[in-house]
Amino acid sequence: MQAPLSAVSETAAHAPDAWPFTLTRHTPRIGAEIGGIDLREPLDDATYLALRRALLRYKVLFFRDQDITPAQHVAMARRFGELEVHPTFPHHPEHPELVILGRNDAKRGRENLYHSDVSWREIPSMGSMLRCVQCPEVGGDTIWIDMVAAYEDLPDDIKTRLAGLTAVHDFLPLFGIVVPTDQHAEMKRRFPPVTHPVVRTHPETGEKILYVNEAFTTHLANYGQQTVERYRVGFDFKLAEMDLLQTLFRQAQVPEYQVRLKWQPNTIALWDNRSCQHYAVQDYFPAVRQMMRATVIGERPV
């Protein structure tokens, strides 16, 4: 889908009659709750296109009280594109596209890093659809971050420095914790480090997006070549590179760019991985939290 999907004016986008469902914004920048839809039923074309427009506008959509089956979950997610099979997470026995994310009193969560799902892939994801199966009475929230706003609010001099910069995204630094050491070489062969633009362009809206994250981005690939004339000798630029990358990571931590969801069983979140990062709050151990996620394959960042 191309730009016409986002062709809803700022005023019209918030009008109650602009959508074939109810839509309630969660913050001025990001997040909206969708009502009046039963996701057990296949989406007709008009509703699908409207949901896609809403996703582009609000970055993450929330649906409550959706008691769907794994097959319906996969079917709904597949409406937005081809689905990936994750190489390390456990899968649903009948639906390999559906990963099982479970934490309990014997398994503490490790997802409390700001990240964009599978940015370590050569072709990262377009979006993810996450459903709560079981969650604690309190705790275990998820935060999403508008990385379009995170880029827009950068000072002009930093935006100038970012022009043309690329960054390396790597599977192993994070997932190497759970992948046995004797399998690291094979996983690196299957999923070698990849390079993406530090600022990517959204393929549907044309928006500029800050596309580095602290979970998978290891370093800037061409910082020295872009800035060598600014430094004194040798690798003197390396400290400046690390400082710049840390500055960019901190953009995701700004509350004004964030929306936070309190999960309930059968709540679903659908988000755009191109324009969002997210953070799973790990404050609920040793309570049980069980989730299922389907991830939609995207396109090569440019």
KELOKE-998658 format. One line per field, with one value per residue: x, y, z of N, C-alpha, C in turn. Coordinates in pm, 1 decimal, always signed. Each point is the difference from the previous one (the first is absolute). Example, Ala and Ser with C-alpha at 12.3 -4.5 7.8 and 13.67 -1.06 7.14 Angstrom:
nxx +1319.0, -35.0
nyy -569.0, +105.0
nzz +780.0, -72.0
caxx -89.0, +82.0
cayy +119.0, +119.0
cazz +0.0, +6.0
cxx +90.0, -77.0
cyy +120.0, +109.0
czz +0.0, +73.0
END
This chain:
nxx +83.8, -45.5, +51.6, -87.1, +53.7, +99.3, -74.7, +8.9, -67.8, +82.8, -82.4, -9.7, +129.7, -29.5, -66.8, -108.1, -38.7, +129.5, -50.1, +4.8, +53.3, -8.8, +48.3, +73.9, +47.3, +122.9, +71.5, +47.6, +106.3, -30.8, -57.0, -80.1, -112.6, -13.4, -124.2, -99.0, +104.8, -43.3, +120.5, -106.0, -51.4, +6.5, +104.4, -105.3, +2.1, -122.3, -30.4, +52.1, -45.7, -114.9, +11.5, +32.9, -99.1, -81.1, +50.3, -7.7, -122.2, -42.2, +59.9, -90.3, -69.0, -96.5, -19.2, -115.5, +1.4, +114.8, -98.4, +113.4, -9.8, +99.2, -89.0, -91.8, +86.5, +39.1, -127.3, -27.4, +108.5, -33.2, -109.4, +99.8, +20.3, +104.9, -11.0, +82.5, +102.1, -12.4, +132.1, -36.9, -102.7, -58.9, -48.3, -116.1, -40.6, -108.8, +61.8, +97.1, -93.2, -55.5, +71.0, +50.7, -45.5, +73.0, -44.9, +75.1, -30.4, +16.1, -60.2, +101.8, -77.5, +39.0, -127.5, +50.1, -4.0, +29.8, -96.3, +39.1, -109.2, +92.3, +43.3, +38.4, -120.3, +45.1, -111.7, -1.4, -67.0, -118.2, -45.3, -55.4, -56.3, -15.5, -29.4, -68.5, +64.1, +104.7, -43.0, +96.9, -53.3, +124.6, +53.3, +116.8, -7.4, -44.6, +114.9, -67.4, +93.4, -42.0, +64.6, -116.9, -74.3, +58.5, -20.7, -129.4, +6.6, +79.1, +103.1, -6.1, +90.1, -78.1, -113.1, +74.2, +40.6, -131.8, +0.5, -44.1, -23.8, +72.3, -79.5, +75.5, -83.8, +4.4, -25.2, +130.8, +32.2, -124.4, -24.8, +124.5, -81.3, -93.4, +79.8, +6.9, +108.6, -17.6, -109.5, +84.7, +97.0, -83.5, -38.3, +129.3, +20.2, -104.1, +44.3, +78.3, +88.1, -97.7, -0.3, -54.6, -74.5, +73.3, -27.9, -105.7, -49.0, -111.0, -13.5, -85.7, +64.6, +121.8, -44.0, +80.2, +72.6, +19.0, +93.2, +26.4, +40.2, -13.3, -101.4, -9.2, +0.8, +106.9, -1.3, +57.2, -47.1, -38.6, -4.0, +104.2, -54.8, -112.8, +81.1, +80.9, -45.3, -92.5, +78.9, +73.9, -4.0, +41.1, -28.5, +44.4, -58.1, +61.0, +55.6, +19.6, +41.4, +63.9, +47.9, +17.5, +47.6, +65.7, +30.8, +21.5, +67.7, +49.9, -8.1, +18.9, +78.2, -28.8, -59.3, +30.8, +89.9, -45.7, -46.1, -76.5, +6.3, -110.8, +63.4, -93.3, -46.7, +44.6, +94.1, -13.0, +128.1, -25.9, +129.6, +45.0, +72.2, -44.2, -110.6, +0.5, +33.6, +35.9, -58.5, +33.9, -85.0, +114.7, -119.9, -28.7, +128.0, -47.9, -83.2, -109.2, +67.0, -107.9, +76.8, -69.5, +97.3, -59.4, +99.5, -31.9, +43.8, +102.3, +82.6, +95.4, +54.6, -54.2
nyy -119.0, +102.6, +118.6, -32.7, -107.8, +86.1, +8.5, +6.8, +113.6, +84.7, +91.4, -47.1, -21.6, +107.3, +21.0, -4.7, +68.7, +18.4, -87.2, -119.1, +60.1, -25.7, +120.6, -38.4, +122.9, -51.2, +56.0, +126.7, -77.4, -91.7, -101.5, -100.5, +4.4, -117.9, +40.3, -84.6, -77.8, -105.1, -18.8, -60.9, +111.1, -53.2, +77.6, +77.7, +26.3, +53.1, -97.4, -92.5, +64.9, +9.3, -126.8, -23.8, +80.8, -58.0, -114.9, +49.3, +40.6, -108.5, -71.9, +2.2, -113.8, +27.7, -128.5, +20.6, -97.4, -41.3, -85.0, +18.4, -90.6, -88.1, -79.7, +56.2, -17.0, -116.2, -30.0, +56.8, -51.6, -113.9, +58.9, +21.9, -129.3, -44.2, -113.8, +40.5, -83.7, +25.1, +23.1, +75.8, +81.6, -56.1, -95.3, +46.6, -112.2, +73.8, +103.8, -39.2, +71.1, -75.9, +100.1, -79.4, +103.8, -75.7, +59.7, -54.1, -69.6, -71.2, +100.6, +76.1, +103.3, +8.5, +28.0, +35.7, +7.1, +123.8, -45.1, -29.3, -75.3, -92.2, +111.9, -116.8, -5.6, -58.3, -71.9, +107.2, +0.1, -17.4, -106.3, +12.1, -117.9, +57.6, -122.4, +53.9, -109.8, +33.6, +81.5, +59.4, +3.2, +17.0, +92.3, -3.7, +132.6, +51.4, +57.2, +84.8, +19.4, +123.3, -77.1, +31.9, +9.9, -116.0, -21.7, +31.0, -40.4, -71.6, +54.5, +109.9, +35.8, -66.3, +52.7, +109.5, -31.1, -22.1, +105.0, -109.1, +11.6, -109.1, -97.2, -72.7, -94.2, -57.2, -121.5, -26.3, +128.7, +3.1, -60.7, +43.8, +71.6, -18.3, +34.9, -133.4, +11.8, -132.3, +75.3, +76.3, -80.2, -101.5, +55.9, +24.4, -125.0, -43.9, +70.4, +28.1, +79.1, +90.5, +75.2, +91.9, +84.1, +94.7, +67.0, -77.0, -23.7, +36.7, -124.9, +20.7, +61.4, -46.7, -34.3, +84.7, -111.7, +22.7, -67.5, +27.0, -113.0, +12.3, -73.1, +53.3, +132.7, -44.2, +58.0, +115.6, -38.8, +123.5, +3.9, -81.7, -70.9, +14.9, -24.0, -71.2, +98.2, -40.1, -104.3, -15.0, -121.1, -94.7, -70.6, +123.6, -35.5, -109.4, +80.7, +83.4, -106.7, -48.9, +122.9, +10.3, -122.6, +28.2, +111.9, -72.7, -88.1, +107.8, +23.8, -132.5, +57.0, +85.4, +27.5, +119.1, -94.0, -25.8, -124.4, -18.7, -131.8, +0.6, -116.6, -59.0, -114.5, -47.0, +74.8, +73.9, +1.5, +89.9, -15.8, +118.5, -108.6, +56.3, +43.7, -119.2, +28.9, -102.7, -7.6, -125.3, +54.6, -28.9, +36.4, -112.4, -27.0, -115.4, +101.1, -57.0, +1.0, -26.9, +7.8, +38.0, -16.4, +71.1, -19.4, +117.0, -69.9, +83.4, +103.3, +1.0, +41.3, +113.3
nzz +0.0, -69.1, -28.2, -99.0, +57.5, -4.0, -108.6, +132.3, -15.4, +60.7, -51.9, -123.3, +22.2, +72.7, -112.7, +79.0, -108.9, +36.7, +89.1, -57.9, +106.0, +126.8, +22.6, +103.3, -14.6, +15.9, -95.2, +8.4, +29.2, +90.1, -67.8, -39.2, +71.0, -58.3, -25.9, +25.6, +28.9, -66.0, +55.4, +51.8, -52.6, -123.0, -20.0, -23.0, -129.7, +15.5, +84.0, -80.3, -106.9, +67.7, +37.1, -124.5, -39.3, +87.9, -44.2, -122.5, +33.5, +67.0, -90.7, +99.6, -26.6, +87.2, +23.1, +62.1, +90.9, -52.7, +26.4, -65.9, -95.7, +20.2, -57.2, +78.6, +99.1, -47.9, -16.9, +117.1, +57.4, -60.7, +44.7, +86.7, -29.8, -67.9, +68.4, +96.5, -0.5, +130.0, -8.1, +103.4, -13.7, +105.8, -80.4, -42.0, +55.6, -21.9, +53.6, -80.5, -65.2, +92.5, +53.4, +93.9, +67.7, +80.4, +110.5, +97.8, +110.2, -111.6, -61.6, +35.0, -31.3, -128.0, -24.3, +119.4, -131.5, -31.4, -81.8, -122.9, -6.6, +14.7, +57.1, +58.1, -51.8, -111.5, +10.7, +78.8, +113.0, -56.9, +67.4, +119.9, +28.1, +118.9, +45.4, +100.2, +38.6, +76.3, +95.3, +69.5, +121.3, +40.0, -76.2, -63.5, +19.3, -115.0, -34.5, -78.4, -92.7, -22.4, -87.3, -53.5, +110.1, +32.4, -129.5, -12.5, +125.9, -78.3, +63.1, -71.5, +92.7, +84.6, -46.3, -5.0, +121.6, +10.3, -80.4, -58.5, +131.6, +16.7, +45.4, +81.0, -43.2, +120.2, -42.2, -5.2, +4.2, -46.4, -115.6, -1.6, +79.1, -95.9, -101.0, +5.5, +75.0, +0.8, +9.1, +67.7, -36.8, +21.5, +114.3, +21.2, -41.9, +71.5, +104.5, -103.6, +63.0, +10.7, -107.7, +80.5, -69.7, +54.8, -109.5, +19.7, -120.7, +60.8, -44.1, +100.5, +97.4, -29.6, +121.3, +60.7, +17.2, +128.0, -66.9, +126.2, +57.7, +132.3, -45.5, -121.1, +19.3, -64.1, -120.3, -23.8, -117.1, -24.8, +132.6, +3.4, -99.6, +72.0, +105.3, -76.5, -78.5, +85.2, -12.9, +107.0, +58.6, -82.2, +109.0, -1.2, -118.3, +51.0, +89.2, -102.2, -67.9, +105.8, +17.3, -131.8, -3.8, +111.9, -60.6, -108.8, +71.4, +60.2, -130.0, +1.5, +89.4, -96.3, +116.7, -49.8, -30.7, +121.8, -12.6, +107.7, -18.1, +75.0, +2.2, -71.5, +50.1, -117.2, +55.7, -110.2, -28.8, -92.3, -31.5, -40.5, -30.8, -110.8, +58.9, +59.3, +122.6, +76.8, +117.9, +30.6, +84.8, +57.1, +44.5, -64.4, -14.1, +48.3, -28.3, -48.0, -115.1, -73.4, -108.7, -107.9, -90.1, -94.8, -85.8, -56.5, -103.7, +5.0, -6.1, -91.5, +114.6, -35.1
caxx -83.8, +81.4, -35.7, -141.2, -55.1, +18.3, -52.4, -107.6, +50.7, +17.0, -129.1, -93.3, +45.3, -49.4, -145.6, -62.3, -51.9, +107.0, +37.9, -113.0, +11.0, +28.8, +143.4, +27.5, +143.7, +57.5, +84.8, -4.2, +92.4, +9.4, -86.2, -145.3, -76.0, -100.2, -116.7, -99.6, +51.9, +14.9, +110.9, -25.5, -52.9, +94.2, -15.2, -32.0, +102.5, -13.5, +46.9, +144.9, +67.7, -13.3, +91.9, +137.8, +15.6, +11.7, +131.0, +98.5, -16.6, +15.9, +118.8, -36.3, -144.0, -36.1, -131.5, -33.4, -101.2, +4.5, +25.6, +22.9, +80.0, +127.8, -20.8, -54.4, +110.6, +85.9, -74.1, -8.0, +130.9, +36.0, -70.4, +90.3, +118.0, +57.6, +47.2, +129.4, +18.7, +115.2, +94.1, +35.0, -113.1, -87.1, -113.2, -122.2, +21.5, -71.9, +18.2, +138.3, +11.0, -46.0, +97.4, -51.4, +84.5, -50.4, +84.6, -64.3, +86.4, +128.0, +58.2, -12.7, +4.5, +120.0, -34.0, -6.5, +86.1, -70.6, +40.4, -92.4, +11.0, +82.3, +75.4, +122.2, -21.8, +25.8, -131.9, -67.1, -145.2, -92.6, -76.0, -21.7, -131.6, +25.4, -122.3, +18.4, -71.1, -8.5, +87.6, -18.7, -100.6, +69.5, +134.4, +12.6, -45.1, +90.5, +10.8, +39.3, +63.5, -12.9, +134.8, -10.9, +13.8, +135.5, +88.4, -39.9, +37.6, +145.3, +54.0, +36.6, +139.2, +10.0, -58.0, +101.6, +102.4, -55.3, -23.1, +90.6, +57.2, -60.4, +28.1, +2.8, -94.7, +55.1, -82.0, +66.4, +25.4, -111.9, -48.6, +107.1, -24.0, -87.5, +47.6, +120.6, +124.0, +47.7, -82.4, +17.3, +58.7, -104.2, -98.9, +60.5, +0.0, -137.1, -47.1, +116.7, -33.4, -49.0, +13.9, -119.9, +14.0, -32.6, -129.9, -66.3, -121.2, -114.5, -37.0, -139.4, -32.7, +109.7, +56.5, +134.7, -6.0, +126.5, -4.8, +101.9, -57.3, +104.8, +4.5, +61.8, +96.8, +128.6, +87.2, -20.4, +87.6, +82.6, +18.2, +134.7, +10.6, -82.0, +39.3, +141.7, +70.5, -30.9, +72.2, +141.9, +85.9, -41.5, -136.1, -47.7, -142.9, -80.5, -76.9, -110.5, -97.0, -74.7, -82.1, -113.2, -90.8, -69.9, -97.7, -112.3, -71.1, -76.4, -122.3, -113.0, -36.3, -72.9, -140.6, -92.1, -11.7, -36.5, -130.7, +16.9, -119.0, -21.5, -56.7, -101.7, -15.3, -67.6, +38.4, +91.6, +67.8, +51.2, +82.1, +85.7, +138.7, +86.2, -5.1, -7.3, +69.8, -80.2, +72.5, -83.0, +38.7, +21.3, -19.1, -104.5, +55.9, -10.5, -132.5, -3.5, -42.3, +5.1, -39.9, +23.9, +31.8, +24.9, +76.4, -18.0, +124.1, -6.9, +79.3, +134.4, -2.5, +73.2
cayy +119.0, +118.3, +120.2, +32.7, -51.8, +97.1, +127.8, +49.2, +123.2, -3.2, +26.4, -108.3, -126.6, -14.1, +12.2, -128.5, -69.8, -21.0, -139.8, -93.8, -60.3, +105.5, +23.6, +89.0, +24.1, -16.2, +116.8, +84.8, -40.9, -141.4, -95.0, +15.9, -121.5, -26.4, -74.3, -27.3, -100.4, -135.1, -54.7, -139.4, +2.5, +54.3, +142.3, +37.8, +88.7, +137.0, +4.3, -20.4, +121.4, +100.7, -36.8, +29.6, +145.4, +33.6, -45.9, +96.6, +127.5, -8.1, -83.0, -122.6, -10.0, -91.9, -62.7, -67.7, -106.4, -72.8, -140.1, -64.9, -121.2, +18.1, +6.2, +131.8, +93.5, -8.1, +49.9, +144.7, +58.1, -23.2, +100.1, +114.0, -40.7, -131.1, -10.6, -62.4, -102.3, +46.0, -111.8, -44.3, -9.3, -116.6, +24.1, -76.8, -128.8, -9.7, +124.5, +42.9, +146.3, +55.7, -28.3, -5.0, +78.0, -34.4, +20.5, -49.5, +10.0, -64.9, +59.5, +146.0, +61.8, +74.5, +87.6, +139.3, +86.6, +64.9, -68.4, -26.1, -143.7, -59.4, +95.0, -69.6, -66.7, +80.3, +58.1, -3.6, -15.7, +112.1, +20.1, -114.7, -10.8, -68.2, -26.3, -44.0, -121.3, +6.6, +106.0, +28.0, +101.5, +127.2, -18.4, -61.8, +89.3, +23.9, +138.9, +21.1, +130.1, +58.6, +34.8, +115.1, +115.9, -1.6, +61.5, +137.8, +92.1, +13.5, +127.8, +0.4, -37.0, -146.1, -51.3, +16.4, -104.1, -132.3, -17.8, -95.2, -97.6, -132.8, -67.0, -145.4, -68.4, -135.2, -97.3, -76.2, +59.5, -22.2, -137.5, -89.8, -38.4, -117.3, -99.6, -65.8, +53.6, -78.5, +31.1, +140.3, +13.2, -32.8, +108.2, +116.0, -29.0, +15.1, +137.1, +87.2, +140.1, +72.7, +144.9, +75.1, +144.3, +51.7, +63.7, -62.8, +65.4, -91.5, -24.7, +33.8, +137.8, +90.6, +59.9, -36.9, -78.0, -34.2, -146.3, -71.5, -40.3, -45.9, -145.8, -66.0, +83.8, -12.1, +114.9, +69.9, -68.6, +87.8, +128.3, +50.7, +48.7, +118.9, +111.8, -13.5, +127.2, +77.2, -52.8, +31.3, -106.8, -139.0, -35.5, +98.3, +20.1, -110.0, +45.5, +81.9, -93.2, -64.5, +102.5, +26.8, -114.1, +3.0, +109.2, -49.4, -99.0, +67.6, +58.9, -90.2, +3.4, +124.0, -36.2, +67.1, -78.0, -135.6, -40.6, -118.3, -84.0, -99.8, -117.7, -87.5, -114.8, +24.3, +127.7, -12.8, +119.9, -8.4, +119.2, +18.6, -12.9, +93.5, +132.7, -14.2, -94.4, -33.7, -38.2, -84.3, +31.0, -125.5, +30.0, -89.3, -125.8, -130.7, -26.2, -62.4, +83.4, -81.8, +77.7, -56.9, +107.4, -23.3, +112.9, +17.4, +35.0, +132.1, +29.1, +46.4, +143.1, +98.2
cazz +0.0, -15.5, +72.6, +16.0, +124.2, +108.1, -46.0, +85.4, +58.2, +145.2, +62.7, -31.2, +58.3, +136.5, +0.8, +34.6, -117.1, -98.5, -1.4, +11.8, +132.4, +96.1, +18.2, +112.0, +12.3, +133.6, +23.0, -119.2, -104.7, -34.3, +67.7, -6.2, +27.4, -102.3, +45.7, -102.2, -93.9, +51.4, -77.1, -35.3, -136.4, -98.5, -29.2, -137.7, -56.0, +49.9, +138.7, -1.7, -46.0, +104.7, +107.5, -43.2, +10.6, +142.5, +45.2, -47.1, +72.0, +145.0, +22.1, +72.2, +22.2, +107.5, -9.3, +125.6, +2.1, -126.2, +35.0, -129.4, -0.4, -69.7, -145.1, -31.1, +20.6, -118.3, -115.1, +13.1, -26.3, -140.0, -81.6, -17.9, -76.4, +27.9, +137.0, +20.5, +101.8, +78.8, +10.1, +135.6, +91.2, -18.9, -88.8, +19.9, -67.4, -127.4, -75.8, +25.0, -7.3, +126.3, +104.9, +135.1, +89.7, +132.0, +118.0, +122.0, +117.4, -28.6, -120.8, +4.6, -131.7, -39.5, -113.1, +42.2, -80.2, -109.7, -122.7, -109.8, -23.7, -107.2, -82.6, -40.1, -129.1, -119.8, -25.9, +130.7, -1.9, -18.3, +122.0, +86.7, +63.1, +126.4, +76.2, +137.5, +39.2, +145.4, +48.6, +142.4, +33.3, -19.2, -55.4, -130.6, -106.6, -113.1, -44.1, -139.8, -18.6, -133.2, -43.9, -90.8, +87.8, +55.6, -99.4, -29.8, +106.8, +12.8, -45.8, -141.0, -22.1, +7.2, -124.5, -104.1, +21.7, -29.1, -143.4, -63.8, +92.2, +10.0, +126.6, -4.0, +87.3, +15.8, +71.6, +105.2, +131.2, +90.4, -1.6, +41.9, +139.2, +5.3, -95.7, +51.9, -55.6, -113.2, -116.6, -37.2, -133.8, -97.6, -1.4, -65.8, -143.4, -48.7, +21.7, +20.4, +25.1, -116.8, +7.9, -36.8, +21.7, +132.7, -21.8, -113.4, -48.5, +3.2, -139.8, -27.3, +37.5, -32.5, +120.2, +40.5, +122.8, +64.9, -7.5, +76.7, +128.1, +90.2, +7.2, -115.2, -70.3, +69.0, -26.2, -126.5, -95.5, -84.2, +68.3, -24.7, -138.2, -16.7, +86.6, +32.2, -1.6, +120.3, +114.9, -0.2, -49.5, +12.6, +35.8, +96.3, -20.0, +53.3, +115.3, -50.0, -58.5, +108.0, +63.6, -88.0, +2.5, +127.3, -9.8, -80.0, +81.4, +105.5, -55.6, +24.6, +141.3, +29.0, +23.3, -92.6, -123.4, +40.3, +48.7, +85.2, +2.6, +104.5, -64.3, +56.1, -89.4, -127.9, -59.8, -113.3, -50.0, -137.7, -16.1, -117.3, +44.5, -72.6, +61.2, +145.7, +85.4, +116.8, +122.3, +86.6, +137.3, +74.8, +141.4, +50.1, +50.7, -65.4, -55.5, -132.2, -113.8, -120.5, -117.2, -132.9, -93.4, -142.6, -52.7, -143.8, -69.9, -60.6, -119.1, +33.1, +34.8, -83.4
cxx +87.9, -65.9, -149.1, -62.4, +9.9, -60.9, -127.1, +54.7, +6.8, -132.9, -95.5, +38.1, -59.2, -152.7, -64.4, -47.7, +106.9, +34.0, -124.1, +5.8, +18.7, +150.8, +18.6, +149.8, +46.1, +92.4, -9.8, +85.6, -21.2, -103.6, -147.3, -65.2, -114.3, -113.2, -95.6, +45.6, +9.9, +105.7, -11.2, -49.2, +104.1, -28.4, -41.8, +100.3, -7.2, +52.6, +150.2, +72.3, -8.7, +92.6, +143.3, +25.3, +17.7, +136.3, +109.3, -6.8, +40.0, +111.5, -28.5, -148.6, -26.3, -143.3, -24.0, -100.6, -10.1, +42.1, +15.2, +83.4, +136.3, -16.5, -55.8, +104.5, +89.4, -70.6, -10.0, +133.7, +38.0, -72.7, +91.6, +127.2, +46.9, +60.0, +133.8, -10.3, +127.9, +94.7, +27.7, -119.3, -77.4, -124.4, -122.5, +11.0, -68.5, +22.7, +141.0, +19.4, -35.0, +99.0, -67.2, +99.5, -54.1, +102.0, -76.6, +99.8, +133.6, +73.9, -26.6, +14.4, +128.1, -30.5, +0.1, +114.2, -87.7, +47.1, -112.1, +19.1, +79.8, +65.2, +131.8, -17.4, +36.1, -128.3, -77.9, -152.2, -72.2, -74.3, -12.9, -139.1, +15.7, -130.8, +35.8, -87.5, -22.6, +96.1, -26.7, -106.1, +57.3, +139.6, -3.8, -50.9, +100.9, -9.2, +38.5, +46.7, -10.5, +137.7, +0.4, +16.1, +140.2, +100.4, -33.9, +52.6, +150.7, +44.4, +48.2, +144.3, +19.4, -61.1, +100.8, +107.5, -50.5, -16.2, +105.1, +59.8, -78.4, +44.2, -8.3, -96.0, +38.8, -91.3, +67.3, +19.0, -114.1, -39.6, +109.6, -12.1, -78.7, +39.9, +125.9, +126.1, +47.9, -83.5, +20.3, +52.8, -103.9, -104.7, +57.1, +8.5, -138.9, -47.6, +119.2, -44.7, -39.6, +12.9, -127.7, +26.4, -33.9, -135.2, -61.2, -124.7, -114.1, -51.0, -143.3, -33.7, +105.0, +63.5, +143.0, -4.6, +140.7, +3.5, +127.0, -63.6, +105.8, +9.0, +86.2, +103.3, +131.5, +91.2, -41.4, +102.5, +98.8, +25.4, +137.3, +15.9, -75.5, +58.8, +149.7, +71.8, -21.0, +88.8, +149.4, +82.9, -73.6, -147.5, -58.4, -151.3, -85.1, -83.5, -118.6, -107.5, -86.1, -91.4, -122.5, -100.3, -78.3, -104.4, -123.6, -79.8, -91.1, -126.9, -121.6, -51.4, -82.7, -148.8, -97.4, -17.0, -65.0, -149.1, +18.8, -132.8, +1.1, -75.0, -114.6, -7.9, -86.3, +11.5, +101.1, +60.4, +54.6, +80.6, +88.0, +144.9, +94.4, +8.1, -5.5, +118.3, -94.8, +89.7, -96.9, +48.3, +5.2, -9.6, -91.3, +52.3, -29.5, -138.8, +11.7, -48.9, +19.6, -56.1, +22.4, +20.2, +18.5, +66.2, -4.6, +130.1, -18.8, +79.7, +135.8, -3.1, +83.0, -19.1
cyy +124.7, +119.2, +29.6, -52.4, +100.8, +135.2, +38.3, +123.7, -11.2, +22.2, -116.6, -129.6, -22.5, +8.3, -135.5, -77.9, -26.8, -146.6, -89.3, -81.5, +115.0, +9.5, +103.9, +15.8, -16.7, +115.7, +88.7, -51.4, -143.0, -80.8, +32.1, -134.3, -11.2, -81.9, -25.0, -97.2, -133.4, -70.1, -150.5, -11.8, +56.1, +147.7, +20.1, +105.8, +140.4, +11.0, -19.7, +128.1, +111.2, -30.4, +31.5, +149.5, +41.5, -41.3, +97.6, +129.7, -11.0, -94.9, -130.8, +6.7, -106.7, -49.5, -74.8, -113.2, -73.1, -144.2, -81.9, -126.4, +29.6, +9.6, +135.5, +108.9, +4.1, +58.8, +152.4, +65.5, -13.1, +95.3, +117.9, -37.1, -138.8, -1.7, -71.4, -116.7, +36.0, -117.3, -51.3, -15.1, -129.7, +37.2, -76.0, -130.5, -12.3, +120.4, +53.0, +151.2, +67.2, -37.6, +8.7, +71.8, -20.1, +22.0, -46.4, +6.1, -70.4, +66.3, +149.8, +56.8, +78.2, +102.8, +147.9, +81.7, +65.8, -63.2, +0.9, -145.8, -30.7, +104.3, -60.0, -77.6, +93.6, +69.5, -8.2, -3.5, +129.9, +30.2, -128.0, +8.1, -90.2, -13.1, -49.7, -122.0, +0.1, +106.9, +24.3, +106.7, +139.8, -30.9, -65.4, +85.3, +0.3, +146.9, +1.2, +143.2, +42.2, +47.8, +101.6, +128.2, +8.0, +58.9, +147.1, +98.5, +7.6, +139.1, -8.7, -42.9, -151.2, -62.5, +9.7, -107.5, -138.1, -27.3, -94.0, -103.1, -132.0, -64.7, -150.6, -55.2, -147.5, -84.1, -49.1, +71.7, -20.5, -147.8, -101.1, -45.3, -130.2, -108.3, -65.3, +46.4, -77.4, +20.2, +143.0, +14.8, -27.4, +110.4, +125.3, -20.9, +22.1, +144.7, +91.0, +142.1, +71.0, +149.3, +66.2, +149.7, +37.4, +71.1, -63.4, +79.6, -100.7, -21.3, +37.8, +144.8, +100.6, +65.3, -48.6, -61.1, -22.2, -151.4, -62.4, -36.7, -69.3, -151.5, -60.3, +84.9, +1.3, +120.2, +66.2, -49.9, +93.6, +135.8, +59.0, +58.0, +130.9, +121.9, +6.8, +134.6, +80.4, -37.7, +7.2, -110.2, -133.1, -20.9, +94.3, +20.6, -102.0, +41.8, +85.0, -86.9, -63.8, +99.8, +31.8, -114.3, -4.5, +112.1, -45.6, -105.2, +69.1, +66.6, -87.5, +9.9, +123.4, -31.1, +62.2, -75.1, -136.5, -15.2, -131.7, -74.2, -91.3, -116.2, -59.0, -121.9, +36.3, +145.0, -27.2, +137.0, -29.9, +125.7, -7.4, -2.3, +94.8, +133.4, -3.6, -77.5, -36.6, -53.4, -79.0, +15.5, -129.3, +24.4, -101.0, -133.6, -13.7, -32.3, -57.2, +101.3, -83.1, +79.6, -82.7, +114.7, -52.7, +126.1, +1.1, +45.4, +134.9, +11.7, +51.7, +149.7, +83.2, +138.0
czz +0.0, +67.8, +11.6, +128.0, +112.9, -33.2, +75.2, +69.3, +151.4, +71.7, -20.7, +69.1, +138.3, +8.2, +27.4, -120.3, -105.0, -17.1, +9.8, +129.0, +98.1, +20.1, +109.2, +15.2, +144.5, +36.4, -123.5, -114.9, -48.2, +78.3, -11.9, +27.9, -100.0, +60.9, -115.0, -106.4, +73.0, -84.2, -22.1, -143.5, -96.3, -26.8, -144.8, -45.5, +59.2, +142.7, +7.3, -40.1, +104.1, +117.5, -39.3, +3.6, +145.6, +54.8, -43.0, +80.4, +147.3, +43.8, +74.0, +32.3, +105.4, -19.2, +130.5, -25.9, -133.8, +28.9, -128.1, +19.1, -62.3, -152.0, -41.3, +18.3, -124.0, -122.2, +2.0, -32.4, -147.0, -94.2, -31.0, -75.4, +38.6, +140.1, +7.2, +98.0, +75.0, +26.5, +141.3, +93.8, -22.4, -79.7, +47.9, -79.2, -135.8, -89.7, +25.6, -9.0, +132.5, +109.4, +135.9, +90.9, +141.2, +108.9, +123.4, +115.2, -18.0, -115.4, +0.2, -141.7, -23.6, -109.1, +36.0, -60.3, -106.4, -131.2, -103.2, -38.8, -126.9, -90.9, -47.7, -130.3, -114.2, -45.0, +131.2, -15.3, -30.4, +130.3, +78.9, +59.5, +120.7, +77.9, +139.3, +26.9, +150.7, +47.5, +147.0, +22.1, -13.8, -53.7, -137.1, -113.9, -115.3, -39.7, -147.4, -17.2, -145.7, -45.8, -113.9, +81.2, +58.8, -97.0, -19.5, +103.6, +25.4, -43.5, -144.4, -22.5, +9.7, -124.9, -114.4, +12.1, -39.0, -149.2, -59.6, +93.4, -4.2, +130.6, -19.3, +104.2, +3.6, +89.4, +128.0, +134.0, +99.4, +4.5, +30.4, +143.4, +7.0, -99.4, +56.5, -72.7, -121.6, -126.1, -51.2, -142.4, -107.5, -7.4, -66.2, -150.5, -59.1, +7.4, +27.2, +32.9, -129.9, +25.9, -51.4, +17.5, +144.0, -2.8, -124.0, -37.7, -1.4, -142.2, -33.6, +28.1, -43.1, +121.1, +24.6, +139.9, +53.4, +19.0, +58.0, +132.9, +85.0, +9.6, -110.5, -74.2, +77.3, -22.0, -131.2, -99.8, -68.5, +65.0, -29.7, -139.0, -20.0, +71.0, +25.9, +8.1, +127.9, +118.6, -22.1, -64.4, +10.8, +26.0, +105.1, -9.0, +75.2, +119.9, -43.7, -63.4, +109.5, +69.6, -84.2, +4.9, +131.3, +4.1, -76.1, +76.4, +102.0, -52.4, +28.0, +142.9, +37.9, +18.2, -99.5, -131.8, +25.3, +29.1, +75.1, +10.5, +121.8, -63.9, +83.0, -91.3, -121.7, -48.5, -110.9, -29.5, -139.1, -24.5, -123.6, +48.8, -71.4, +72.5, +152.3, +54.7, +113.4, +110.5, +86.3, +143.9, +81.1, +150.0, +68.6, +53.1, +149.5, -56.1, -141.6, -103.1, -126.1, -117.1, -126.5, -98.0, -141.7, -54.6, -151.3, -63.8, -71.4, -127.9, +44.9, +32.4, -96.8, +60.3
END
